[in-house]
Amino acid sequence: MDNWVENHRIFEISNYHQFFNSQVNNSGQDFGELVEKYGIHRLYFIDVFQDVEVPKYQTILVDEIQDYQSEWVKIIRDNFLRQDGEMILFGDESQNIYQRDFARAPVIAQGFGRWIKLTRSYRTNLDSPLNQLFKDFQLQFLVEKHSDIEITDVSPAQMGIGFSLLKYEATTTGDWKKSVFDSIKSYIKSYDLHPNDVVVLSSKISLVRQLNELWIEGEKTHCMFETYEELATCTNMSVGDLKTLDENEISNLIKQNKEDIDRVRRAKKNHFYANSGLVKLSTIHSYKGLESKTVFYVMGEDDDAEIVYTSITRASENLVIFDVGSNNKCSSFLKGAIN
């Protein structure tokens, strides 16, 4: 074990903003002064490392490259890659949930050689019907918008094999929370699903936060967002008062206390443990790049095709979609494709 720890000290895992912040501090620069000079948002596009000493890495792997700006990639490559080092980019246009401008994709990849494209999902088994769903979804919603994507390869001969759980449920907006919660609990019991293999996803923190409140009345959970109690601490309000606010009011409250709440969210992500043994709840933005045997996806009316695709492809075995309001542009397709 000691040898394993020693060998793995050479690895560093981070996201772009955290890496940028840590390297600013490590290089002796004053982060506050840089923010005052450039502004917090513009700062991450400025190469402030040209004239300071920074570590050089033999290998740099950048995942979710579709979420990156080309300036970010250039800053990393020009300053932190050894001259004889290797930098590899991984991405999927279909999961462009931040709606980056993909006309800039050639700029992002400049100097990295050609793309090598995968045509099958390695998250799911080759004989899983999920692969057919993913392919049909790509063809229906993504292929015209992202013309360069590679469609999931599916063999029709494999689709007759059985599958544990693949469901679509339409849910009214009025009573969605209790209905979804009861259904998830029922599925977990009926299919004997282990809590460690279950994640509940939504594009909106407010939806998974409300579900989490119902959950923790009976058992512990593991979430990647601030709970009502943590929100209360950050805003100096009571949990009871927070629960009386609508989504817009809570959003405004979060904006007013952004620094404290961002600190909580960063801590949640940094200490997230996929094998916690507990049911996990997360926004899809925080769960990108991860997977779970069983995904319960709460789909909102405004979720775009990239959000939906990213959500459903987190599942490796079981998938249940709860369609709140049934007015999403993907609703009719999903209902027909699954039921």
C-alpha positions as CSV (number, residue, x, y, z in Angstrom):
1,M,0.0,0.0,0.0
2,D,2.8,2.4,0.9
3,N,4.5,1.8,-2.5
4,W,1.2,2.5,-4.2
5,V,0.8,5.8,-2.4
6,E,4.3,6.7,-3.1
7,N,4.0,6.0,-6.8
8,H,0.8,7.9,-7.2
9,R,2.1,11.1,-5.7
10,I,3.2,11.9,-9.2
11,F,-0.4,12.2,-10.3
12,E,-2.4,15.4,-10.0
13,I,-6.1,15.6,-10.9
14,S,-7.9,18.9,-11.1
15,N,-10.3,21.0,-13.2
16,Y,-9.0,24.0,-15.2
17,H,-10.1,26.7,-12.8
18,Q,-8.7,25.0,-9.7
19,F,-5.5,24.2,-11.5
20,F,-5.1,27.8,-12.7
21,N,-5.8,29.1,-9.1
22,S,-3.3,26.7,-7.5
23,Q,-0.6,27.5,-10.0
24,V,-1.1,31.3,-9.5
25,N,-0.6,30.7,-5.7
26,N,2.3,28.3,-6.2
27,S,4.1,30.8,-8.5
28,G,4.0,33.5,-5.8
29,Q,1.5,35.8,-7.6
30,D,-1.2,37.7,-5.8
31,F,-4.5,36.3,-7.0
32,G,-6.4,39.3,-5.7
33,E,-4.3,41.7,-7.6
34,L,-4.8,39.7,-10.8
35,V,-8.5,39.6,-10.3
36,E,-8.5,43.4,-9.8
37,K,-6.4,43.9,-12.9
38,Y,-8.3,41.5,-15.3
39,G,-11.6,40.7,-13.7
40,I,-12.4,37.2,-12.3
41,H,-13.9,35.9,-15.6
42,R,-11.4,37.3,-18.0
43,L,-8.4,36.2,-15.8
44,Y,-8.7,32.6,-16.8
45,F,-8.2,33.6,-20.5
46,I,-5.0,35.5,-19.7
47,D,-1.6,33.7,-19.7
48,V,-0.1,35.0,-16.4
49,F,2.5,32.2,-16.3
50,Q,4.9,33.3,-19.1
51,D,7.4,35.0,-16.9
52,V,7.2,32.9,-13.7
53,E,8.5,29.5,-12.7
54,V,5.9,26.7,-12.9
55,P,6.1,22.9,-12.9
56,K,6.4,21.0,-16.2
57,Y,4.5,17.8,-16.8
58,Q,5.6,14.9,-18.9
59,T,2.0,13.9,-19.6
60,I,-1.2,16.0,-19.6
61,L,-4.6,14.5,-20.2
62,V,-7.5,16.9,-20.7
63,D,-10.9,15.3,-20.5
64,E,-14.3,16.9,-21.5
65,I,-12.4,19.1,-24.0
66,Q,-15.8,20.2,-25.5
67,D,-16.2,22.3,-22.2
68,Y,-12.8,24.1,-22.7
69,Q,-12.1,27.4,-24.4
70,S,-9.2,27.3,-26.8
71,E,-7.3,29.9,-24.7
72,W,-7.3,27.5,-21.8
73,V,-5.8,24.7,-23.8
74,K,-3.0,27.0,-25.1
75,I,-2.2,28.3,-21.5
76,I,-1.8,24.7,-20.3
77,R,0.2,23.5,-23.2
78,D,2.5,26.5,-23.5
79,N,3.4,26.7,-19.8
80,F,3.0,23.3,-18.2
81,L,4.0,20.7,-20.8
82,R,7.6,19.6,-21.0
83,Q,9.3,20.1,-24.3
84,D,9.4,16.3,-24.8
85,G,6.0,15.7,-23.2
86,E,2.7,14.5,-24.5
87,M,-0.7,16.2,-24.1
88,I,-3.9,14.3,-25.2
89,L,-7.4,15.8,-25.5
90,F,-10.6,13.8,-24.9
91,G,-14.1,15.1,-25.8
92,D,-17.5,14.5,-27.2
93,E,-19.5,17.2,-29.2
94,S,-22.7,15.5,-28.2
95,Q,-22.1,16.4,-24.5
96,N,-21.5,20.1,-25.2
97,I,-23.8,21.1,-22.3
98,Y,-22.2,24.5,-21.9
99,Q,-22.9,25.3,-25.5
100,R,-19.3,26.2,-26.4
101,D,-18.8,27.4,-29.9
102,F,-17.7,24.3,-31.8
103,A,-16.6,26.4,-34.8
104,R,-13.5,26.9,-32.6
105,A,-12.9,23.1,-32.3
106,P,-10.0,23.2,-34.9
107,V,-8.4,25.9,-32.9
108,I,-8.6,23.9,-29.7
109,A,-7.0,20.9,-31.4
110,Q,-4.4,22.8,-33.3
111,G,-1.0,21.2,-32.9
112,F,-2.4,18.0,-31.4
113,G,-2.7,15.9,-34.6
114,R,-5.8,14.2,-35.8
115,W,-8.8,13.1,-33.8
116,I,-9.2,9.4,-33.2
117,K,-12.9,8.6,-32.9
118,L,-14.7,5.9,-31.0
119,T,-17.9,4.5,-32.5
120,R,-19.1,2.4,-29.5
121,S,-19.8,3.1,-25.9
122,Y,-17.4,1.5,-23.5
123,R,-19.5,2.5,-20.5
124,T,-22.3,0.0,-21.4
125,N,-22.0,-3.7,-22.3
126,L,-22.0,-4.3,-26.1
127,D,-25.3,-6.2,-25.8
128,S,-27.1,-3.5,-23.9
129,P,-30.3,-1.9,-25.4
130,L,-29.0,1.4,-24.1
131,N,-26.7,1.5,-27.0
132,Q,-29.6,1.5,-29.4
133,L,-31.3,4.2,-27.5
134,F,-28.1,6.3,-27.6
135,K,-27.7,5.8,-31.3
136,D,-31.4,6.7,-32.1
137,F,-31.1,9.8,-29.9
138,Q,-28.0,10.9,-31.7
139,L,-29.7,10.5,-35.1
140,Q,-32.8,12.2,-34.0
141,F,-31.4,15.3,-32.2
142,L,-27.6,15.6,-32.6
143,V,-26.3,14.5,-35.9
144,E,-27.4,17.7,-37.8
145,K,-26.2,20.1,-35.1
146,H,-22.9,18.2,-34.6
147,S,-22.2,16.8,-38.0
148,D,-18.8,15.5,-37.1
149,I,-19.9,13.2,-34.3
150,E,-19.5,9.5,-34.6
151,I,-22.7,7.6,-34.2
152,T,-22.8,4.8,-31.6
153,D,-22.2,1.4,-33.3
154,V,-25.0,-1.0,-32.6
155,S,-25.5,-4.5,-34.0
156,P,-29.2,-5.3,-34.6
157,A,-28.5,-9.0,-33.8
158,Q,-27.6,-8.0,-30.2
159,M,-30.8,-6.2,-29.4
160,G,-32.9,-9.3,-28.4
161,I,-31.0,-9.9,-25.3
162,G,-32.9,-9.1,-22.1
163,F,-32.2,-6.1,-19.9
164,S,-33.0,-5.2,-16.2
165,L,-34.5,-1.8,-16.2
166,L,-35.2,0.8,-18.9
167,K,-38.3,3.0,-18.2
168,Y,-39.8,6.3,-19.2
169,E,-42.4,8.0,-16.8
170,A,-44.3,11.2,-17.6
171,T,-44.9,13.2,-14.4
172,T,-47.0,16.3,-13.9
173,T,-45.3,19.4,-12.7
174,G,-47.7,19.9,-9.7
175,D,-46.8,16.7,-7.7
176,W,-43.6,15.7,-9.4
177,K,-41.5,15.6,-6.2
178,K,-43.4,13.0,-4.2
179,S,-44.3,11.0,-7.3
180,V,-40.7,10.8,-8.5
181,F,-39.4,10.0,-5.0
182,D,-41.9,7.2,-4.4
183,S,-41.2,5.7,-7.9
184,I,-37.4,5.7,-7.3
185,K,-37.8,4.0,-3.9
186,S,-40.1,1.5,-5.5
187,Y,-37.7,0.7,-8.3
188,I,-34.8,0.3,-5.8
189,K,-36.8,-2.2,-3.8
190,S,-38.4,-4.1,-6.7
191,Y,-35.1,-4.5,-8.6
192,D,-33.0,-4.9,-5.5
193,L,-30.7,-2.1,-6.5
194,H,-27.8,-1.3,-4.2
195,P,-27.7,2.3,-3.1
196,N,-24.0,2.6,-4.0
197,D,-25.0,1.9,-7.7
198,V,-27.7,4.6,-7.8
199,V,-27.5,8.2,-8.9
200,V,-30.3,10.7,-9.3
201,L,-29.6,13.4,-11.9
202,S,-31.2,16.7,-13.0
203,S,-30.0,19.8,-14.8
204,K,-31.3,22.0,-11.9
205,I,-29.9,21.9,-8.3
206,S,-33.3,22.9,-7.0
207,L,-34.9,19.6,-8.2
208,V,-32.3,17.3,-6.7
209,R,-32.1,19.4,-3.5
210,Q,-35.9,18.9,-3.0
211,L,-35.6,15.2,-3.6
212,N,-32.6,15.0,-1.2
213,E,-34.8,16.5,1.5
214,L,-37.3,13.7,1.2
215,W,-34.5,11.2,1.1
216,I,-32.6,12.2,4.2
217,E,-35.8,11.8,6.3
218,G,-35.1,8.1,6.2
219,E,-31.5,7.5,5.1
220,K,-28.2,9.2,4.4
221,T,-27.3,10.4,0.9
222,H,-24.2,11.7,-0.9
223,C,-24.8,14.8,-2.9
224,M,-22.7,17.2,-5.0
225,F,-24.6,20.4,-4.1
226,E,-25.5,22.4,-1.1
227,T,-28.3,21.1,1.1
228,Y,-31.0,23.3,2.6
229,E,-29.0,23.2,5.9
230,E,-25.8,24.3,4.1
231,L,-27.7,27.0,2.2
232,A,-29.2,28.2,5.5
233,T,-25.7,28.6,7.0
234,C,-24.4,30.5,3.9
235,T,-27.4,32.9,3.8
236,N,-28.2,33.3,7.5
237,M,-31.8,32.1,7.0
238,S,-33.7,29.2,8.5
239,V,-34.3,26.0,6.6
240,G,-38.0,26.6,7.1
241,D,-37.9,30.0,5.5
242,L,-35.8,28.7,2.6
243,K,-38.3,26.1,1.8
244,T,-41.0,28.7,1.3
245,L,-39.1,30.4,-1.4
246,D,-39.6,29.6,-5.1
247,E,-36.8,28.8,-7.5
248,N,-36.2,32.3,-8.7
249,E,-36.0,33.6,-5.1
250,I,-33.5,30.9,-4.1
251,S,-31.4,31.7,-7.3
252,N,-31.3,35.4,-6.3
253,L,-30.3,34.4,-2.8
254,I,-27.5,32.2,-4.1
255,K,-26.2,35.0,-6.3
256,Q,-26.1,37.3,-3.3
257,N,-24.0,34.8,-1.3
258,K,-22.1,33.4,-4.3
259,E,-18.7,33.3,-2.7
260,D,-19.8,31.2,0.3
261,I,-22.0,28.9,-1.7
262,D,-19.3,28.3,-4.4
263,R,-16.9,27.3,-1.5
264,V,-19.4,24.7,-0.4
265,R,-19.9,23.4,-3.9
266,R,-16.2,23.1,-4.5
267,A,-15.8,21.2,-1.3
268,K,-18.6,18.8,-2.3
269,K,-17.0,18.1,-5.6
270,N,-13.5,17.7,-4.2
271,H,-14.7,15.2,-1.6
272,F,-17.2,13.4,-3.8
273,Y,-16.7,9.6,-3.5
274,A,-18.5,7.5,-6.1
275,N,-18.3,4.4,-3.9
276,S,-19.6,5.9,-0.7
277,G,-22.2,3.1,-0.3
278,L,-25.0,5.7,-0.4
279,V,-27.5,6.9,-3.0
280,K,-26.0,9.9,-4.9
281,L,-27.8,13.0,-6.1
282,S,-26.1,15.5,-8.5
283,T,-26.7,17.9,-11.3
284,I,-25.6,16.6,-14.6
285,H,-23.0,19.4,-14.9
286,S,-21.2,18.0,-11.8
287,Y,-21.6,14.4,-12.8
288,K,-20.1,14.7,-16.3
289,G,-17.4,12.2,-16.9
290,L,-18.8,9.8,-14.3
291,E,-21.1,6.8,-14.6
292,S,-23.4,4.7,-12.5
293,K,-25.0,1.3,-12.9
294,T,-28.4,2.9,-12.3
295,V,-29.4,6.4,-13.4
296,F,-32.7,8.1,-12.4
297,Y,-32.8,11.2,-14.6
298,V,-35.4,13.9,-13.7
299,M,-35.8,15.7,-17.1
300,G,-37.0,19.3,-17.1
301,E,-39.0,21.0,-19.8
302,D,-36.0,23.2,-20.8
303,D,-33.3,20.6,-20.9
304,D,-31.7,20.7,-24.3
305,A,-30.7,17.7,-26.4
306,E,-27.1,17.8,-25.1
307,I,-28.2,17.8,-21.5
308,V,-30.6,14.9,-22.1
309,Y,-27.9,12.9,-24.0
310,T,-25.3,13.5,-21.4
311,S,-27.7,12.5,-18.6
312,I,-28.9,9.2,-20.2
313,T,-25.4,8.2,-21.2
314,R,-24.2,8.2,-17.5
315,A,-26.1,4.9,-17.2
316,S,-24.1,1.7,-17.7
317,E,-27.0,-0.8,-17.0
318,N,-30.3,0.7,-15.8
319,L,-32.0,3.9,-16.8
320,V,-35.3,5.5,-15.7
321,I,-36.3,8.9,-17.1
322,F,-38.9,11.0,-15.2
323,D,-40.3,13.6,-17.6
324,V,-41.5,16.5,-15.5
325,G,-44.2,18.3,-17.5
326,S,-43.9,16.1,-20.6
327,N,-43.2,19.2,-22.7
328,N,-39.5,18.7,-23.5
329,K,-38.7,18.6,-27.2
330,C,-37.3,15.0,-26.6
331,S,-40.4,13.8,-24.7
332,S,-42.2,12.2,-27.6
333,F,-39.1,10.5,-28.9
334,L,-38.1,9.0,-25.4
335,K,-41.7,7.9,-24.8
336,G,-41.8,6.0,-28.1
337,A,-38.2,4.7,-27.9
338,I,-38.5,3.3,-24.4
339,N,-42.1,2.2,-23.9
